Amino acid sequence: MSLADRSLRDAFAVILFRRPGRPISTGWLKGDRELLRHPAQYIVVTFLSATLVGTALLMLPLATRGPRGAPLMTALFTSTSATCVTGLAVVDTPGYWSGFGQVVIAGLIQVGGLGIMTLTSLLMIMLSRKFGIRQRLIAAAQTGAPRLGDVRSLLIAVVKMTFGVEAVVALVLLLRFWLAHDEALPRASALAVFHAVSAFNNAGFALFSDNLIGYRTDSVILITIALAIVAGGLGFPVWRQLAARPRQPRHWDVHTKVTVLTTVLLIAAGWALYSWFEWTNPATLGSLSAKDSAVNGFFQSVTTRTAGFNAMDIAGLRDTSHLLTMILMFIGGGSGSTAGGIKVTTFALLGWVMWAEVRGERDVDVFRRRIPTDVQRQALTVALMAVGGVVGASMLLMALTPFHLADVVFESVSALGTVGLSTGITPSLSAPGQFVVTALMFAGRVGPPTVFAALVLRERQRLFRHPEERIIIG
């Protein structure tokens, strides 16, 4: 094993709470070969381990308000939803879980958010050794760790950013809950910290039975949480560049430009469409003032793509809004962020590919940079695999539950996109249905970086090419 491999292995081992310089498990060794040879396997093992630990903690009698601990399926579903920062729940979070259980859920959310940001950043460093010199420099600039020895500084930067944003959000929420809503200071503090962690990590868990519907007329709380969601959904690589060159967008790399531009356009489009579709709907925006309707339309556009908070009754949305919600949930947020979905860069790149094909251009150029063909194929693969996952899971849920197609597809997209919105069927899912949704949440969280790593590492150069022949398309 090379020095670079050992350095990165040790970095992953630290995240897995192992001592650096030692293999993950001596029982997994076969001679000098380790079982976890593929870098993406560390992501799967990390999230699986955190989920199982969380399940065990939530099954303790101390974690529930009743005399007994949570059943296995309830604990596993909740632990997976928290670790994968989804937000779907089969029980009422404030009514079912005790203070200890809520602390466990908040801890799992924090571990899940920090885990995906740090592990994907480390994964980018490792995969950069498969690229050319220019691609290595780009990857190093995005992660902020140009040398393998800078892994520690990278991890520290991610942690500082996470806790810094959460502290600011928690302070604003604390003052609002305490002064504007007459919550006792200890209660206001607990609410502020929990929702700050849940918002930045795009989890969508709330300590209110109706989520945030009770605060739909409080623009300060909604806007603060929305901004925290956007901050977590952009991703650490993007924030690294924004902090270094905040007023020089022309010097941002293509990834940052595409992420920021697509995020802004999706938020604006979602805001306009939700306001249009729901403005006269008495179950959602129709009963609110013009100001509150505008704020709620903005909040719904932000939270739908990734977070899963809701200040409007999702079941009361019109069919057009349900379709819009599924589209936004499927797209998700930024790569290397706490958000889910196929990611905005994947969505945007596929749009540029189609535009280039329609114009008859040979290359796909984005901001005067040519996108490699293998990246285009990877984007197409990720998108089609996500479509396949939604279709397959929807068929299973329809076979296992009595719910209608629209509700089942909505649930599948929300779970795979790690969003957490639901039309209300989640608590009524049978045990097999809960297991399907649990698997979807896990796949939606660890799937994109794992698939990307697998596609990159499987690239190899053939010494021959077969004769070319076209097939009829369309």
N, C-alpha and C positions, 0 to 999 in steps of 0.2 A: 504494500500500500504506500502511495506517495505521501510526501509531507503535506501537500495540499489536501489530499483526501483525509488524512488524519486530523488536520486542523478543523475541517468542516464537520467531521464526525464528532469531534469533541464539542463543537458548538451545538450540534443537535443533541448530544448527550447531556449537556448542561440543561437544555430546555426540558429534556425528559427526566430531569432530576437525578441524573447519574453522575458519577465522578468522572471528570475528563481523563483521557488516557486509558480508559478501560472499555472493553466491549460492552454493548448493551446488556448482554446476558451470556455468561460463560457457557450456559447450556445450549446456546444457539450456535456455537462455533463448531465448525468441521475443519479441523486442521487450522489453516490460516484464513479460512473463508468465513465470513459472517453471513447470517441469514438476511439481515437488513442491508443489502448491497445497493439497492435502488434508493436514491435520495428521497423520492416521493413517499417511500414506505414510512419514513419517520413521521410525516404528517398524519398518515392513517393511524399509526401506533399511538401517537401523542393524543389525538382526539378520542380514539377508542379508550385509552387508559383514563383520560379525564372523565369521559362519560360513565365508565364503570365505577370509578370512585364516587362520582356524584350520585349515581344510582344507589350505591350502598349507604351513603350518608342520608339520602332522602327516605330510605326505608326504615330509618331509626324512628322509634316512637317520639323522640324529641323533635323531629322535623315537622310533625303534623299537630293540629289542634285537637285531634281526637286521642283516645287512649292507646291506639295502635299505630304502627308505622304504615306508610303507604304501600299498597300492593306493588309487586314487582313491575307490572306493565306501566302503572301510573308513574312510578319512580323513574323507570327507564325512559319513558316518553318525555317527562319533564326535564330530566338530566340531558338528554340528547338535544331537546329544544333550546335549553340554556347554553350548553357548550357550543352548539352550532349556531348560536345567536339568531334563533328563528322567532320564537315568541308564541308558537301554537301551544295551547294548554287544554288538557282534558279535564282539569278541575279549576275551580276559582282560586286564583293565586293568593289573594289576601284572606279568603275565608277558609281555605283548606290547609295552607302551610303556616306553621308557627313562625315566630321571629327567627329561630335557628334555621328553619327551612328556607326562609326568604334570604337569609345571609348566604346559605349554600348556593341558592340560585344566582344571587348577585356575583358570588365568587366564580361560579362556572361561566357566567357571561364574561367576566373579566378575563379569565383564563382563555376562553375561546377567542375573544377579540385580540388579545395580545398574541396568542398562539399563531393565529393565521397571518398576522402582520409580520411577526418575526420569522416564522418558518418560510413563508413565501419569499421574504427578502434574502434569507440564507440560501434558499433554493435557487434564486436568480444568480447569486454569486457562483454557486456550484455549476449551474448550467452554462454560465458565461464561458467556461473553459472549453465548451463545445463550439463556440463561435469564433469568428475572426477577430483581429485586433480591434477594429472599429466597433464591432458589436460588444466586445469585452468592455471597452471604455464607456459605451452607452449604459450597459448593465451596471457598471461600477458607479456611474454618476447617478443613476436612478436609485440605487440602494443606499448610496452614501458611504459605501465601504469599498474603496478602490483596491485595497489589499486584504488578503485573508487575515492578516494580523489585526485588521480594523473591525473584526466581527464584534468584539466586545463593545466598541464605541457605537456600532450600529444598534445593538440591542439596547444600550443605554439611551440612545436618541429616541427609539420607539417608545420606551417606557416613559421618558420625560414628556414626550408629546401626548401620550395617552392620559397620564395623570394630570398634566397641566390643563388640557381641555376639560377633562371631567371636573377638576377643581373649580374652574371658572363657572361652568354650567351649574354645578351643585350650589355654589354661592348664590347665583341669581335665583335658582329655584327655592333655596332655603328662605331667602328674604320674601319671596312671593308667597310661599305657603304660610309663612309665619305672620307676615304683616297684612296681606290682602285676604287670606282665607282663615285667619284666626286659629291656625293649628298650633298646638303646644310646641315649644322649641325642640324637645327631643323627637317628637313625631315629625315635625317639619324637617329636621336634620336627616332622619331616616328616609323620608320620602325624597328629599333632594339628592342624597347620595345614590340611592337605588335607581332613580330615574335618570340621573346623569350617566351612570355606568351603562344602563340599558340603552340610552339614546346614542351615546358615542359609539358603542359597539353594535348598534343597529339591531338590537335584540327584540324590542317591542313589548317586553314584559312590563306590566304596570301593577302597582299596589292598590288598584281600584277595580271593583268588579266590572264596571263598564268601561275599563281602560281609561281614556281621557275624554269621554263624552261629557262628563260632568264639568269639564274645564273648557268647553268649546267656545265660550264667550270670553275667555282670558287670553288675550292676544300675546301677552308677555310670556306665559308658559308655553304656548304653542310655538311661537317663533323661536324661543330659546331652544326648545327640544328639536325643532326643525333644523336649526343651524348646527346643532351637535350631530344630528344625523348626517348632514352634508359633509361635515368635517371628517367623520369616521368613514363615510362612503367614498371619499376621494382616494384614500390610500396613502400610505407613508411615502412611497416614491414620488408622488405628485407634490405632497406637502414639502418634501425636501427641496424640490426645485422652486416652488413658490416662495419658500423662505429665503432661498439664496438669491433669487432674482424676481422680486415681487412686481417690479415695474418694467420688466424687460421680457414680455411674452414672446418676442421674436427669437429670443435665445433659449426658450424652453425646448426640450426635445419633443419628438412627434407624439410619444405616449402621453405626455402631460398636456399638450395642446388638444389632442383628441379627447382625452378624459374630461378636461375642463369644458371644452366647447359642447360636447355631447351632453354632459350633465346639465349645463345651463339650458340648452335647447329642450331637453326632456322635461325639466322642471317647468319651464315656461309653457310648453305645449300641454303638459298635464294640468297645470293651473288653469289655463284658458278653457280646456275641454271639460274639466270637472265643473267649473263655474257655469259653463254653457248648459251642460246636461242636467245639473242638479239645482240650478238657481230657483226654479219654481217647484221643486219637489219638497212637500211639507215634511217628509220623513228625514230630510238631510239639511239642505241649505235654505229651503223655502221659508222656514220659521225664524230665520236669523236676520239681523240687520245687514245692510249692505257692507259695512266694515267687517263684521264677523263672518259674513259669507265669503268675502275676499280672502280673509286670513285662513279660514277653514279649507278653501279651495287650494291655496298654496300649501298648507300643511298636508293635505291629502296627497297632493302631487309628490311631495318630498318623501313622505313615509311609505308610500305605496311601492316604490322601486326597491326598497331594501329593509326598512325598519319594522313595520308591522304595527305601530301605534295607530289608533283610530279615534278621531274625535267625532266621526259620523258613524251611524249604524250601517255596517257593511251590507247587512241583509236588506236594508231599505234603499240601497242604490238602484238606480234604473239599469236596465239591461245594457245600455250603451256604456254606462260607467263600469259595470262589471267586466265588460270586454276590455275597456281601456285599462282597468286595474290589472287584468291578467297579462296584458301586453307589457306594462311597465314592470310588473313583478318578474316576468320572464327575462327582461333585459338586465335589471339589477343595477349595481354600482360599479365602482372602479376596481381594477385588478390590484391585488395585494392589499385590499382594504378589508374592513369588517363586513362589507356588503356581500350579497349573494348574486344569483342570476348568472347569465352567460357573460356578463360584464359589458359595460358601455363600449369598450374598445373593440370587442368582438362584433357587437351590433354595428358600430360605425364602419368598421373595416368591410363587413359584408355589403354595406351600402355603397362604399367606394368601389368595391369589386364590380357590383352590378352597374354602376355608373360608367366605369371604364369599359365594360363589355358592351353596353348600349351605344357608347360613342365609338366603338371599334378600336379602342386603344390597346396596344400590346401590353403596356405596363400599367400597374396601379400606383399612381402617384398621390401621396398625401402630404400636403404642405411642402411641396417641392422635394419630397423624399420618396424614392421608389421602395415599395413594400415587397420583400422577397416572396416568391411563390410558395415556399413551405409555410410561411406565416399565414398566407391566405388559406391554404389547405387546413391548417390547424384551427383557424377560426370557423371554417365550415364544419369540421369534425365536431368541435365543441358544441356548436349550435344544433346540429342534427342529433347528436347524442342526447342533448337536453330535450329535444322534441320527442325522441324515442322514449326517454324516461317518463315524461309526462303522459304520453299515450299508454304505455305499458302499465303504469301505476293507476291511471284512471280506469283501465279495463279491470284490473284486479279489485279496485275499490267498488266498482259497480257490481262485480260478482260477489263481493263479500258483504256489502251493505245495501240498505234499501233506498239510498239517496238518488236524486236525479242527476243527470249528466252534467248540467251546469254547475251544481254544487261540488260534484266530485272533481271535475276538471279544475275548478277554482282552488280547491284544497290541494290538489297535486302540484299545481304551479306555485302556490304559496310555499309548500313544503320544500320543493326542489330549489326554489329561489331563496330559501331561508328568509322569507318575509314575515310570515306569522299572521297575516290577515285571514279571516274565515267568515263564511256566511252563517256560521253557527252550528255546523255539524260536528265539529271536533269532539266535544264532550260526549256525543252520542255514538261515536265510532265503536265498533266491536273490537275485541282484543286483536283478531287478525288484521282488522283495518288500522288499528293503532300501530301495529308492527310495520305495516306497509308505509305509513306516513313517517314512522321513525327512521326506517331505512332510507326514505327519500330525503329527509332532513340531513342525515349523515352524508349521503352521496352528494347532496347539493353543497355541503360545506367543504368536504375534502376532495370532491370530484374534479373541479376545474384545475387547481394546481397540480393534482396528481396526473390528470390526463395530459396537461401541457408538458409536464416533465417526461412522461412516457413517450409522447410524440417526438420531443426533441432528442431524447437519448436513443430512440430507435432509428434515427436518421443514419443512413449508411450510403456509401457511394458504390454503385454497381460498375463493374468493368465492361458491361455490355448493355445495349438497348434493343428492344424488340422493334420490328417494323411498325410504322405508324399506320393507323387506319381509323377513319371517323365513323361515328354512329349517329343516327338521326336523333336530334333533341327537339322536343316539343311536338 
